[in-house]
Amino acid sequence: MTKADLINEVSKKTGIEKVIVKETVESFMDSIKDCLMNNTNVYLRKFGSFVVKKRAKKTARNISKNITLVIPEHFIPSFKPSKLFIQEVKDSVK
């Protein structure tokens, strides 16, 4: 499902115009990005958590060029679904 599909689906289910739904979805995603960029996690009860994970410094190798690289410590966004969400998906997909 793409963002456009999601907007269409929400518009159909709620009866709200697609333009308004698009603005709402965009605003929701921007809010999550802003929180994560400010190192603030977002918790959505019964859905999941958007968190910032720290990746430690590590050494990697480029085998084709036989070069060793050092990848510095960095932070990445991550989503962790709630236990209820995981169970609902398990129960519905068989």
C-alpha positions as CSV (number, residue, x, y, z in Angstrom):
1,M,0.0,0.0,0.0
2,T,1.4,3.4,-1.0
3,K,0.7,6.7,0.7
4,A,-1.8,7.6,-2.0
5,D,-3.6,4.2,-1.4
6,L,-3.7,5.0,2.4
7,I,-5.1,8.4,1.7
8,N,-7.8,7.0,-0.5
9,E,-8.7,4.3,2.0
10,V,-9.0,6.8,4.9
11,S,-11.1,9.1,2.7
12,K,-13.5,6.3,1.8
13,K,-13.9,5.1,5.4
14,T,-14.3,8.5,7.0
15,G,-16.0,10.5,4.2
16,I,-13.4,13.3,4.6
17,E,-12.1,14.9,1.4
18,K,-8.8,13.5,0.1
19,V,-7.1,16.9,0.2
20,I,-7.8,17.1,4.0
21,V,-6.8,13.5,4.6
22,K,-3.5,14.1,2.6
23,E,-2.7,17.2,4.7
24,T,-3.4,15.2,7.9
25,V,-1.3,12.2,6.9
26,E,1.6,14.5,5.8
27,S,1.3,16.5,9.1
28,F,1.3,13.2,11.1
29,M,4.5,12.0,9.3
30,D,6.2,15.4,9.7
31,S,5.4,15.4,13.4
32,I,6.9,11.9,13.9
33,K,10.0,12.9,11.9
34,D,10.4,16.1,14.0
35,C,10.1,14.2,17.2
36,L,12.7,11.6,16.1
37,M,15.1,14.3,14.9
38,N,14.9,15.8,18.3
39,N,15.6,12.4,19.9
40,T,12.0,12.1,21.2
41,N,10.3,8.7,20.9
42,V,6.7,8.5,19.8
43,Y,4.5,5.9,21.5
44,L,1.1,5.0,20.0
45,R,-0.8,2.7,22.3
46,K,-2.0,-0.5,20.8
47,F,-0.1,0.2,17.6
48,G,3.6,0.6,18.2
49,S,6.6,2.9,18.9
50,F,8.7,5.0,16.7
51,V,12.1,5.2,18.4
52,V,15.6,6.4,17.7
53,K,18.2,3.6,17.9
54,K,21.9,4.1,18.4
55,R,24.2,2.1,16.2
56,A,27.7,1.6,17.7
57,K,30.9,2.4,15.8
58,K,32.1,-0.6,13.8
59,T,34.6,-1.8,11.3
60,A,33.5,-2.9,7.9
61,R,35.3,-4.3,4.8
62,N,34.9,-3.6,1.1
63,I,35.9,-7.0,-0.2
64,S,36.1,-6.1,-3.8
65,K,38.6,-3.3,-3.1
66,N,40.2,-4.9,0.0
67,I,39.6,-1.8,2.1
68,T,38.7,-1.6,5.7
69,L,36.3,1.2,6.7
70,V,35.3,2.6,10.0
71,I,31.6,3.3,10.2
72,P,31.1,5.9,13.0
73,E,28.4,5.7,15.7
74,H,25.1,6.9,14.3
75,F,21.4,7.0,15.1
76,I,18.6,5.5,13.0
77,P,14.8,5.7,13.2
78,S,13.0,2.4,14.0
79,F,9.5,1.2,14.4
80,K,8.6,-1.4,17.0
81,P,5.0,-2.8,16.8
82,S,3.1,-3.4,20.0
83,K,2.4,-6.9,21.2
84,L,-1.3,-6.5,20.5
85,F,-0.5,-5.3,16.9
86,I,1.8,-8.3,16.4
87,Q,-0.8,-10.7,17.7
88,E,-3.6,-9.3,15.5
89,V,-1.4,-9.6,12.4
90,K,-0.5,-13.2,13.3
91,D,-4.1,-14.1,13.8
92,S,-5.3,-12.6,10.6
93,V,-2.5,-13.8,8.2
94,K,-2.5,-17.5,7.8
